[in-house]
Amino acid sequence: MDSRKKVEPTPAIVAWRKANPIRKWIDAKPKPRGARIAYLVKELGVVRYAVYRWMHGVNLPDTARFSAILAIVRCSAATYMKWWNSMPQEERLCVVQPHGETVDSDRRS
């Protein structure tokens, strides 16, 4: 029996994720989305999964790359942290996952 279940984000979480400065930079560029993500992967020396986690607000970029990514997306640390700190309460209380991913149900308690 599979104990994993799909976690659907609330409208507040979806809006919060769309306001992410990294995601806004990716969505605003004229190139295909995959090319913009690949650019970040190459410039920052990270795996694609790390960029997706930053886009979805799962975690913050590590300190070694934080200033580099903010320079690329042209965002101040204050602006980025203001967005991060505006995380909806329900996001803080659950295991944060990008849309459609599954989590182990015992990890949510």
C-alpha positions as CSV (number, residue, x, y, z in Angstrom):
1,M,0.0,0.0,0.0
2,D,1.4,3.4,-1.0
3,S,1.4,5.9,1.9
4,R,2.1,8.8,-0.5
5,K,-0.6,11.3,-1.4
6,K,-0.8,14.2,-3.8
7,V,-0.6,17.6,-2.2
8,E,-2.4,20.4,-3.9
9,P,-1.4,24.0,-3.1
10,T,-4.0,26.4,-1.8
11,P,-4.7,29.6,-3.9
12,A,-2.7,31.6,-1.4
13,I,0.3,29.4,-1.9
14,V,-0.1,29.5,-5.7
15,A,-0.2,33.4,-5.6
16,W,2.9,33.4,-3.2
17,R,4.9,31.2,-5.6
18,K,3.9,33.3,-8.6
19,A,5.3,36.4,-6.8
20,N,8.7,34.7,-6.3
21,P,11.3,37.1,-7.9
22,I,13.2,34.1,-9.4
23,R,10.0,32.7,-11.0
24,K,9.0,36.2,-12.2
25,W,12.4,36.6,-13.9
26,I,12.1,33.1,-15.6
27,D,8.5,33.8,-16.7
28,A,9.2,37.3,-18.0
29,K,12.0,36.4,-20.4
30,P,11.2,36.0,-24.2
31,K,13.1,32.7,-24.5
32,P,11.5,29.3,-23.8
33,R,11.2,28.6,-20.1
34,G,13.5,25.6,-20.2
35,A,16.3,27.7,-21.8
36,R,16.0,30.3,-18.9
37,I,16.2,27.5,-16.3
38,A,19.2,26.0,-18.2
39,Y,20.9,29.4,-18.1
40,L,20.5,29.6,-14.3
41,V,21.8,26.0,-14.0
42,K,24.9,26.8,-16.1
43,E,25.6,30.2,-14.5
44,L,25.2,29.0,-10.9
45,G,26.7,25.6,-11.3
46,V,23.7,23.8,-9.8
47,V,21.4,21.0,-10.9
48,R,18.0,21.8,-12.5
49,Y,16.2,20.4,-9.4
50,A,17.8,23.2,-7.3
51,V,16.3,25.9,-9.6
52,Y,12.9,24.3,-9.5
53,R,13.0,24.2,-5.6
54,W,13.9,27.9,-5.6
55,M,11.1,28.7,-8.1
56,H,8.5,26.9,-6.0
57,G,9.7,28.4,-2.7
58,V,10.7,25.0,-1.3
59,N,14.0,26.4,0.1
60,L,16.2,29.4,-0.2
61,P,19.3,29.4,-2.4
62,D,22.4,28.5,-0.5
63,T,24.5,31.4,0.8
64,A,27.3,30.8,-1.8
65,R,24.8,31.4,-4.7
66,F,22.3,33.8,-3.1
67,S,24.0,37.0,-4.2
68,A,24.8,35.5,-7.7
69,I,21.2,34.6,-8.4
70,L,19.9,37.9,-7.1
71,A,22.3,39.7,-9.5
72,I,21.0,37.6,-12.4
73,V,17.4,38.2,-11.7
74,R,18.0,41.8,-10.7
75,C,16.5,41.6,-7.3
76,S,17.7,43.0,-4.0
77,A,18.2,40.7,-1.0
78,A,15.7,42.8,0.9
79,T,13.0,42.4,-1.8
80,Y,13.7,38.7,-2.0
81,M,13.5,38.2,1.7
82,K,10.3,40.3,1.9
83,W,8.8,37.9,-0.5
84,W,10.1,34.9,1.4
85,N,8.8,36.2,4.7
86,S,5.3,36.7,3.2
87,M,4.9,32.9,2.9
88,P,1.3,32.0,3.7
89,Q,0.8,30.3,7.1
90,E,-0.4,27.1,5.6
91,E,2.8,26.8,3.6
92,R,4.8,27.1,6.9
93,L,2.8,24.3,8.5
94,C,3.2,21.7,5.8
95,V,5.9,20.0,3.8
96,V,6.5,22.4,1.0
97,Q,6.3,20.6,-2.4
98,P,6.0,21.9,-6.0
99,H,2.6,21.5,-7.5
100,G,1.7,17.9,-8.1
101,E,4.5,16.2,-6.3
102,T,3.8,13.7,-3.6
103,V,5.0,13.5,0.0
104,D,4.9,10.7,2.6
105,S,1.8,11.2,4.7
106,D,3.7,10.5,7.9
107,R,6.0,13.5,7.1
108,R,3.1,15.9,7.3
109,S,2.4,15.5,11.0
